[in-house]
Each structure stands twice: as C-alpha cells, then as structure tokens.
C-alpha cells in the first residue's frame, strides 16, 4: 500500500466517522447534563423571583382601574431579589412535592394513588386554595385522581391551579413534549379538566420545547416559536384557544409594543365584561382570565425576563401565577448564570424553605444546587427508560420525536354544572351571616349560622350539590328539596385542625327538569352550620 492509498483510506474513515456523527445528531437531541443542571437551577430561582415579585399585586386589581407600568419601580412595586432563604409558595411548592414524589416512588409516571398519598402527607391547609383544596378534601375522603378534577366532584375544576403546579414536568422531559404530557397528565387531572387542563398543558409543552428550540433565534423568536407549537395542542373550540389567538393578534397589530396595557384592557372587556367564546368570568383566579393575562406578558415581554415579570405583576387578577410560570420558563432558558447576569447580581440566595408551606418534607431547608441535581437524576431515568435514549459521558442523547405530539381531537363539550355562591342575592337567610375574606372558602366568602338557622334558594336544574365547611365546631343540618325531607347531615369533622373546605355534604342527581327549592335548616344546638356554595346541573 503506497502513501497515497493510506491517505485516501484515512480520509474515508474520517469522512465515515463524521457522517456517523451527523446521522447521530440528526436522530438525537444532544443536551449537556451539566449545562442543563444550571438551567434547572435557573428554573427554581427564576420561579421564586417572579413568584414573590407578583405576590404584592395578587388580586389587588381585578377590574378597572388596573395597574400600569407607572406603578412599578423603586419605591413602588418592584422586583423581589433578596429573600434568604427563598420562601416556598403554592407556585413552586407543589412542583417541589411532585419532584419529591417521583424520587420517593422511583416513578416519573406517578399514579393516582401515589399522588393522593403524597398530597395527604405533605399538602394541606392553611396555604391551599380553590381547586387544589377541593381535590385534597376529596382525597382525604378516599377519591383518587383523575376523579378529583371532574366537574361533578370538583366545582373549581376550571380554576388556575394546575397552571402553577405542573410546569416542572416539561422541564423534566427536555425536547420531548410528548413525554412531558405523559408525565404531567395525572398531576394536571388532579385539579383541572378541559379548558384549565389545556392551559396547563400549554405551559408544559413550552417548558419542554425550550431544550430543542433553535438557539440562533432571538429569545423573542424562540418564545414565539414555542408558543405556536404549544397552541396546536388546544382544541379550536376552547376559550383558551380564543384567548391565545386574540392576544397574539392584538400584539401583532399594536404599533407601540411598549403599550401592553391597551391589550390588557381589551382582554378585560372581551372576556371579563362580555361572555366570549364560551368563557364566563367567575373569579380573579379563573384559569381563563389568567391564561389570557399570561399571554400578554409572554408576547409583550419579548423574552426579556425583567420586562415579562414586570408586565405580569402589573397585569392584574391572580398576578403571581403567570409571573411564576414565565419566571420559571425564562429561568430554564437563561440558566442560573444567565439570571445572575440579567440582574447583574451574583449573590442570590441558594436556599429554599419548603417547610414554610408544606409539611413533613425530608429536607425542610433545601438548596437549588441539590434540587437541580436530583432533577437531573430523574431526567437520567426518563431519558433511558421513557425516551429510549442514552447517556454518553456528560450528555443525554434524546431520540427526536418522530411525529408531533397528539393534537386534541375532543369534540366540543359543554359542562352542565354551574355554581351558586353563598353570597348570591337569591339566598333567603334566617340566622345565617355571610363572612367575606375567608380565602380558603369558595369565592372567598363563607356563610355561617348557629341554632335554628335556615337558608332557602330556588334554582333551575336536574341535579344539585351542597358544599360546606366541616370542622370540630360543626353541627347538623337537615336538607329539604321541594319540601321533601332528605335527612340530617353532619358538619363535624376532626380530619384537620383547620377543618375541611369544599366538602360535599349532600347531592341529589335525579331531579325532574325545571324549578326546585332547597332548604337547609340547622339543628337547635349552638354548633356552627355553614354554606360554602351550591353546584347545579342545568337542564340537559
């Protein structure tokens, strides 16, 4: 073999090696594990900064006049950067509990039974609200997800809850939204159904796609690409789709991209003050209105962390939730180092106080480094066993998704259940008093009565459910429908020192269509009787 032949053979071998490497890169998404741990650390820090920046305005402006950019800055509402340790809150702590559950059960695809056990061991009052609280009460009484999200069991199924508790499943399935949706399915369906479910899935998809987005694009372009991909998951008939499309269009035609307030005001008029696309505003913590608000901060924030969080905090409604969602996503994109550079601050606290809000956790005071490392170990398992990829050195080799994640083919569905709050003017109360700012109760109001109290309401429907608050002070009530006595029902409960909210006391599911009257009568003892809400199934 002469010298020329040797050179040719070496050249062929090098060419084949390069070709094999290119083929491998075409088949696999290659993610450096160390780099991604920094991104997971950024996810936790970014979520905490945004959560606590949004909290001071939470539910402070839920209608006109709203806050504007003029209300934000030094000496006003401002970025929260100096907590030490970072306090857990419901925008980060339930995700933390889910990561712990995956570690504890050695199962990234949590079962309904595992979710129920984890919630009952670690999640409870007083720092729990609306659909989360309703689901927990059901689990304490034996229900298992996904039954806990169904409208006939959970009158808060269309609230924001799952949108702030499940984004982590996108972070744990980098580049594979199909796997992320599988991981997040039951956690979402613990509290959400239909529209609220799809809003939560939208965020999970974006989190997952952040690992595979074209890094040559600007951050604005990256976020718009991810959002368009995630939008495909939402059925066209859902009001979540209408909200996304409306805000996107309003942003695109707005010549002044700094005037996000004009779109926020249009959203309030279109969805809060008008029944649009099947959406009927109920509470400031609705899934719908807060999804629309989040899309405002997403588009007008244009990938800039500070701007996105500022807009989210000033936008209104349940403002700490959209901020925490985008703070986590942008933290995942920027990475911990990028967040430090963005704020020109290199001494952020690294500690996280999960014991502030959740109970019996094995590491009451955790830290972002360890949380990110444990997250990476979970991804190791997901890459090998669910994605059928591999770990080579410090890299994950993740097979690219061959087909797009499944698009929702669900036919248009109308939920027949509607709620009647305890502070509704249709109630005729005798001996009952409605108390406001009961934040764990439905609608933040709870009606209480004592000896010989009585409440009457006429409704139209085929089914009725009566929800109340049970506690150690609870007494008994008798239920009459159309003057028929259906018995006496207990409101005493010792399950928790905080009592149980959203407890279904009574239901009648086979009424004839038309008008009916329910009467709730307290016994003659000085014990506490409560009314939280009614859920009515309207005529079929």
C-alpha positions in Angstrom: 0.0 0.0 0.0 1.5 3.3 -1.1 1.4 6.6 0.7 -1.4 7.9 -1.5 -3.6 4.9 -0.7 -3.1 5.3 3.0 -4.1 8.9 2.9 -7.2 8.0 0.9 -8.2 5.3 3.4 -7.7 7.7 6.3 -9.8 10.3 4.6 -12.6 7.8 4.0 -12.5 6.7 7.7 -12.7 10.3 8.8 -15.5 11.0 6.4 -17.5 8.0 7.6 -16.9 9.0 11.2 -18.2 12.5 10.5 -21.1 11.1 8.6 -22.0 8.7 11.5 -21.8 11.6 13.9 -24.0 13.8 11.7 -26.5 10.9 11.5 -26.5 10.6 15.2 -27.0 14.3 15.7 -29.9 14.2 13.2 -31.6 11.3 15.1 -30.9 12.6 18.6 -31.1 15.8 20.6 -27.8 16.1 22.4 -28.1 18.0 25.7 -25.1 18.6 28.0 -26.1 17.4 31.5 -24.0 19.9 33.4 -25.4 22.8 31.4 -28.9 21.6 31.9 -28.4 21.4 35.7 -27.7 25.1 35.6 -30.9 25.6 33.7 -32.8 23.6 36.3 -31.2 25.8 39.0 -32.3 28.8 36.9 -35.9 27.4 36.8 -36.1 27.4 40.6 -34.5 30.8 41.1 -36.5 32.3 38.2 -39.7 31.0 39.6 -39.0 32.3 43.1 -38.1 35.8 42.0 -41.1 36.0 39.7 -43.5 34.5 42.3 -42.5 36.9 45.1 -42.4 39.9 42.7 -46.0 39.1 41.6 -47.4 38.4 45.1 -47.8 42.0 46.3 -50.3 42.7 43.5 -52.1 39.4 43.7 -55.8 40.0 43.4 -55.2 43.7 44.2 -56.6 44.9 40.8 -59.2 42.6 39.3 -61.1 45.1 37.3 -60.8 48.7 36.1 -58.7 50.7 37.0 -55.8 48.3 36.6 -52.2 48.9 37.4 -49.8 50.2 34.7 -46.1 50.4 34.2 -46.1 53.7 36.2 -46.9 51.7 39.3 -43.7 49.7 39.1 -40.2 50.7 40.1 -38.1 51.7 43.1 -40.2 52.9 45.9 -43.3 51.2 44.4 -43.9 47.6 43.4 -40.5 46.2 42.4 -38.5 43.0 41.8 -38.0 40.9 44.9 -34.4 39.7 44.8 -33.1 39.4 48.3 -35.1 36.7 50.1 -32.8 34.4 52.1 -34.0 31.7 52.1 -36.5 31.8 49.3 -39.9 31.1 50.8 -42.0 28.3 49.3 -45.3 29.3 47.9 -48.0 27.5 46.0 -46.5 28.5 42.7 -43.4 26.4 43.4 -44.0 24.2 46.4 -46.4 21.7 44.8 -43.9 21.2 41.9 -41.3 20.5 44.6 -43.6 17.9 46.2 -44.1 16.3 42.8 -40.4 16.0 42.3 -40.1 14.5 45.7 -42.9 12.0 44.9 -41.0 10.9 41.8 -37.9 10.3 43.9 -39.8 8.6 46.7 -41.8 6.2 44.5 -39.0 5.9 41.9 -41.6 6.5 39.2 -41.8 9.6 37.0 -45.2 8.5 35.7 -47.0 9.0 39.1 -50.1 7.0 39.7 -53.3 8.5 41.1 -52.7 6.5 44.3 -49.2 7.9 44.7 -50.4 11.4 44.1 -53.1 11.0 46.7 -50.6 9.7 49.3 -48.1 12.5 48.6 -50.8 15.2 48.8 -52.2 13.9 52.1 -48.7 13.5 53.6 -47.3 16.9 52.6 -50.0 19.3 51.2 -52.7 20.9 53.3 -54.2 23.9 54.9 -53.9 26.8 55.5 -51.9 27.6 52.4 -54.1 25.9 49.9 -56.9 27.2 47.8 -59.7 26.6 45.3 -59.3 23.5 43.0 -56.2 22.3 44.9 -58.2 22.5 48.2 -61.2 20.8 46.7 -59.1 18.0 45.3 -57.4 17.5 48.7 -60.7 17.2 50.5 -61.8 14.5 48.1 -58.5 12.6 48.5 -58.9 12.8 52.3 -62.3 11.2 51.8 -60.9 8.4 49.5 -61.1 9.8 46.0 -58.2 9.2 43.6 -57.1 11.4 40.6 -58.3 12.0 38.0 -61.8 11.7 39.6 -60.8 14.7 41.7 -60.9 17.0 38.7 -64.3 16.1 37.3 -66.9 18.9 37.5 -69.4 16.7 39.3 -66.8 16.2 42.1 -64.8 19.4 41.9 -66.8 22.7 41.4 -63.4 24.5 41.0 -62.2 22.4 38.0 -61.9 25.5 35.8 -59.6 27.4 38.1 -55.9 28.3 37.7 -54.5 25.7 40.0 -52.9 23.2 37.6 -51.2 26.0 35.6 -49.0 26.8 38.6 -48.3 23.2 39.8 -47.2 21.2 36.8 -44.8 23.1 34.6 -41.9 21.1 36.1 -42.9 18.1 34.0 -41.9 20.0 30.9 -38.5 20.7 32.4 -38.1 17.0 33.3 -38.7 15.9 29.6 -36.3 18.3 27.7 -37.1 18.4 24.0 -39.9 15.8 24.2 -43.3 17.4 24.8 -45.0 14.0 24.1 -43.2 12.5 27.1 -43.8 15.7 29.2 -47.5 15.5 28.6 -47.5 11.9 29.7 -45.6 12.8 32.9 -48.0 15.7 33.6 -51.3 14.1 32.7 -52.4 12.8 36.1 -50.9 15.7 38.1 -52.9 18.1 35.8 -56.0 16.0 36.1 -55.7 16.0 39.9 -57.3 19.5 39.7 -58.0 20.5 36.1 -60.4 19.5 33.3 -61.0 20.6 29.7 -60.0 24.3 29.3 -57.9 24.5 32.5 -56.2 21.2 31.6 -55.2 22.6 28.2 -53.9 25.8 29.6 -51.6 23.7 31.9 -50.5 21.6 29.0 -49.7 24.7 27.0 -47.1 25.7 29.6 -45.7 22.1 29.9 -45.1 22.0 26.2 -43.3 25.3 26.2 -41.1 24.2 29.0 -40.2 21.0 27.2 -39.5 22.7 23.9 -37.1 25.2 25.5 -34.5 22.5 25.2 -34.9 22.0 21.5 -35.6 25.5 20.2 -33.2 26.9 17.6 -30.6 28.7 19.7 -29.7 31.0 16.8 -33.1 32.7 17.2 -33.6 35.7 19.5 -35.3 35.0 22.8 -38.4 36.7 21.5 -38.4 34.5 18.4 -37.7 31.4 20.5 -40.7 32.1 22.7 -43.0 32.8 19.8 -41.9 29.5 18.1 -42.6 27.5 21.3 -45.9 29.2 21.9 -47.1 28.5 18.3 -46.2 24.8 18.8 -48.0 24.7 22.1 -51.1 26.4 20.7 -51.6 23.4 18.3 -52.5 21.3 21.3 -55.6 23.4 22.2 -58.9 22.4 20.6 -60.2 25.2 18.4 -63.5 25.4 20.2 -61.8 26.0 23.6 -61.9 29.6 25.0 -58.2 29.0 25.8 -57.5 28.9 22.0 -59.6 32.1 21.5 -57.7 33.9 24.2 -54.3 33.0 22.8 -55.3 34.0 19.3 -56.9 37.2 20.4 -53.9 38.4 22.4 -51.4 37.4 19.7 -53.3 39.3 17.1 -53.7 42.4 19.4 -49.9 42.3 20.0 -49.1 42.0 16.3 -51.2 44.9 15.2 -50.2 47.2 18.0 -47.6 49.6 16.7 -46.5 50.5 20.2 -45.1 47.3 21.6 -44.5 49.1 25.0 -48.2 49.7 25.4 -49.2 46.3 26.7 -51.9 47.9 28.8 -54.1 48.5 25.9 -54.3 44.8 25.2 -54.9 44.0 28.9 -57.8 46.4 28.8 -59.2 44.8 25.7 -58.9 41.4 27.3 -60.8 42.6 30.4 -63.6 44.0 28.2 -63.7 40.9 25.9 -63.6 38.2 28.5 -64.4 39.6 31.9 -67.2 42.1 30.9 -68.6 40.0 28.0 -69.3 36.3 27.6 -66.9 35.4 24.8 -66.0 32.0 23.2 -68.0 30.2 25.9 -66.0 31.8 28.7 -67.9 33.3 31.6 -65.8 35.1 34.2 -66.3 33.9 37.7 -63.3 34.7 39.9 -59.9 36.5 39.6 -58.4 33.0 39.9 -60.1 31.6 36.9 -57.9 29.6 34.6 -59.2 31.6 31.6 -58.6 35.2 32.5 -55.2 34.4 34.0 -54.1 32.4 30.9 -55.0 35.5 28.8 -53.0 37.7 31.1 -50.1 35.3 30.9 -50.1 35.5 27.1 -50.0 39.3 27.3 -46.8 39.2 29.4 -45.4 36.5 27.1 -45.7 38.4 23.9 -45.1 41.9 25.2 -42.2 40.7 27.4 -40.5 39.5 24.2 -38.1 37.1 26.0 -36.8 39.7 28.4 -37.0 38.4 32.0 -37.4 41.7 33.8 -40.0 43.1 31.3 -42.0 39.9 31.2 -42.2 39.7 35.0 -43.0 43.4 35.4 -45.9 43.2 32.9 -47.2 40.0 34.6 -47.1 41.7 38.0 -49.0 44.8 36.8 -51.4 42.9 34.5 -54.0 42.1 37.2 -56.0 39.3 38.5 -54.0 36.4 40.2 -50.8 38.1 39.2 -48.2 36.0 41.0 -49.2 32.9 39.0 -48.4 34.0 35.4 -45.3 35.7 36.7 -44.1 32.5 38.3 -44.8 30.4 35.2 -42.8 32.7 32.9 -40.2 33.3 35.5 -39.6 29.5 35.6 -39.6 29.2 31.8 -37.2 32.1 31.3 -35.0 30.8 34.2 -34.9 27.5 32.3 -33.9 29.3 29.1 -31.4 31.8 30.7 -30.0 29.3 33.2 -28.9 30.4 36.7 -25.8 32.1 35.4 -27.9 34.0 32.9 -30.3 35.2 35.6 -27.4 36.5 37.6 -26.1 38.4 34.5 -29.5 39.7 33.7 -29.8 41.4 37.1 -26.1 42.0 37.5 -26.4 40.3 40.9 -24.2 37.3 41.9 -25.3 36.8 45.5 -28.8 35.4 45.1 -29.8 33.1 48.0 -29.4 29.4 47.0 -31.7 28.1 49.7 -35.4 27.2 49.5 -37.6 26.9 52.6 -40.2 24.2 51.6 -41.2 24.0 55.3 -42.8 27.4 55.0 -45.8 25.9 53.3 -45.6 22.1 53.1 -45.3 19.5 55.8 -43.1 16.6 56.8 -40.7 17.1 53.9 -37.4 15.2 54.4 -35.3 18.3 53.7 -37.1 21.3 55.2 -34.5 23.7 54.1 -33.3 22.7 50.7 -31.0 24.3 48.1 -31.2 24.9 44.4 -28.0 23.0 43.6 -29.2 19.8 45.2 -32.7 20.3 43.8 -31.2 20.7 40.3 -29.0 17.6 40.7 -31.9 15.5 41.9 -33.9 16.8 38.9 -31.1 15.7 36.6 -31.1 12.3 38.1 -34.8 12.0 37.4 -34.1 13.0 33.8 -31.4 10.3 33.6 -34.1 7.7 34.2 -36.6 9.4 31.8 -34.1 9.6 29.0 -33.2 5.9 29.3 -36.5 4.3 30.2 -39.2 6.5 28.7 -37.4 8.2 25.8 -35.3 5.1 25.0 -32.2 7.4 24.7 -28.8 7.1 26.3 -26.3 8.9 28.5 -22.8 9.2 26.9 -20.3 10.9 29.1 -21.9 14.2 30.3 -24.5 14.2 27.5 -28.1 13.0 27.2 -28.8 11.6 23.7 -32.5 12.0 23.3 -34.2 10.5 20.3 -36.1 13.2 18.4 -39.8 12.9 18.3 -40.8 11.3 15.0 -44.3 12.6 14.9 -45.8 15.7 16.5 -47.4 15.2 19.9 -51.0 14.3 19.7 -53.4 17.1 18.9 -56.6 17.2 21.0 -59.5 15.7 19.0 -62.0 16.2 21.7 -65.4 17.2 20.4 -66.9 20.5 21.7 -68.0 19.8 25.3 -70.3 21.9 27.4 -70.0 21.4 31.2 -73.6 21.4 32.6 -72.6 22.2 36.1 -72.8 25.9 37.3 -72.1 27.2 40.8 -74.1 29.4 43.1 -72.1 31.1 45.8 -73.2 31.6 49.3 -73.2 35.4 48.8 -75.6 35.2 45.9 -78.6 37.5 46.2 -81.0 34.7 45.6 -80.4 33.2 49.0 -83.0 33.8 51.7 -81.1 33.6 55.0 -82.6 33.5 58.5 -80.0 33.2 61.3 -77.1 32.9 58.8 -74.4 35.6 58.2 -72.1 35.8 55.2 -68.4 36.4 56.1 -66.0 37.8 53.5 -62.3 37.3 53.2 -62.5 33.6 54.0 -59.8 32.9 51.4 -59.9 29.1 51.7 -63.6 29.1 51.0 -65.2 29.2 47.6 -65.3 32.8 46.3 -63.5 33.9 49.5 -66.8 34.0 51.4 -68.3 31.6 53.9 -71.8 31.8 55.4 -72.2 30.7 59.0 -75.3 30.0 61.2 -75.9 28.6 64.6 -79.0 27.3 66.4 -82.2 27.1 64.3 -80.7 28.9 61.3 -82.3 28.4 57.9 -81.5 29.1 54.3 -83.6 28.8 51.2 -82.9 29.1 47.5 -84.8 28.4 44.3 -82.9 27.1 41.3 -83.5 25.5 37.9 -81.7 22.3 37.1 -81.7 18.5 37.2 -79.1 17.9 39.9 -77.9 19.8 43.0 -74.8 19.5 45.3 -74.3 21.3 48.5 -70.8 22.2 49.7 -69.9 23.4 53.1 -67.1 23.7 55.6 -66.6 20.9 58.1 -64.8 21.5 61.4 -64.6 20.3 65.0 -67.2 23.0 65.8 -69.6 21.8 63.1 -73.2 20.8 63.8 -76.0 19.1 61.9 -78.3 20.4 59.1 -81.4 19.0 57.6 -82.0 19.2 53.8 -85.3 19.6 52.1 -85.9 19.8 48.4 -89.4 20.9 47.3 -90.4 20.3 50.9 -89.3 16.6 50.8 -87.1 15.8 53.8 -83.8 14.1 52.7 -82.4 13.7 56.1 -79.8 15.1 58.5 -76.2 15.7 57.6 -73.2 16.2 59.8 -70.7 19.1 59.5 -68.5 18.0 62.4 -65.1 16.8 61.3 -61.7 16.2 63.0 -59.6 15.3 59.9 -57.6 18.5 60.2 -57.2 21.2 62.9 -58.0 23.6 60.0 -61.2 21.7 59.1 -62.2 20.7 55.6 -63.4 23.1 52.9 -65.3 22.3 49.7 -66.8 19.2 51.3 -69.8 17.8 49.5 -72.4 17.5 52.2 -75.4 16.4 50.0 -76.3 15.7 46.4 -79.5 14.9 44.6 -78.8 13.8 40.9 -82.2 12.8 39.5 -84.4 15.8 39.8 -87.0 16.5 37.1 -86.1 19.3 34.8 -87.5 22.7 36.0 -87.5 24.8 39.1 -86.8 23.5 42.6 -86.3 24.8 46.0 -83.6 23.7 48.5 -83.9 24.5 52.2 -81.0 24.0 54.6 -82.1 24.0 58.3 -79.7 24.0 61.3 -80.4 22.0 64.4 -81.2 23.7 67.7 -77.7 23.4 69.1 -75.3 26.4 69.2 -72.8 24.5 66.9 -71.6 26.0 63.6 -73.5 25.4 60.4 -72.0 26.6 57.1 -72.8 27.1 53.4 -70.0 27.5 51.0 -71.7 27.0 47.6 -74.2 25.0 45.6 -73.3 23.3 42.3 -76.3 22.9 40.0 -76.5 20.8 36.9 -78.6 22.8 34.5 -81.3 21.1 32.4 -79.9 18.8 29.7 
